[in-house]
Amino acid sequence: MIPFSLLNSVCTIQKMARTFGATSGEPIETWTNAAVNVKCRLDEANGQEIRTANNVYVKASHVLFMQADTGGIALNEKDNRIKIGATVFNILLVKDAGGAGHHKELLLERIF
């Protein structure tokens, strides 16, 4: 478990829902809050480059640390994103950073 003194911020975990437009049939993505006030720590990633599951190289702008227990939410890159204040981040990678479920490390890309 990460000492709470290191978790100096709170974030919102958002979940995506897909619906289809009635007339166009195009997919429409909407985001709802799945968990709020989740203790975390956000740091810059200095452009860390990673390879995603789709074999695409992306550059992470930030790294986020949080407790391993996310209230039953199975975080993943496709269905979740992180919001801190008014700033929103796509999740590029979710890692069990400390091993054995100690804490999660998320590589993020800021959405402008």
Steps between C-alpha positions, in 0.01 A plus 500: 500500500628847413529733801216752475749786534635413153151510348469877488206539261162353412367390164182379339495173308262527208340215304399516135160397370441455127166562338408538136342805341134446412530647153867461411573167668840643594641405842469771765731488804383642831694504826361452850673511838571149625693609813565845645753633751742214439830576676786518252829662406558654157849559361632598158632210293745703289372350175553136599438292188308173534360238268126442540308174460435600137877523435480877471770714658364790705658756729366528850474853635432401863517210741237448771536289813207372705412224742449158344140486624298725270163415652429207274572688178711298259703780342593457135619708208185474287218566744642741757662841524620718787386850587679729746324832541416612145788304343421170330747220419476192280638187662778349287610221733400360841775323695511314831804707587589372845433137420254277683225764484692765696400803290408599145709710266318652204675656203283784374467732203349842567203588281504860378 
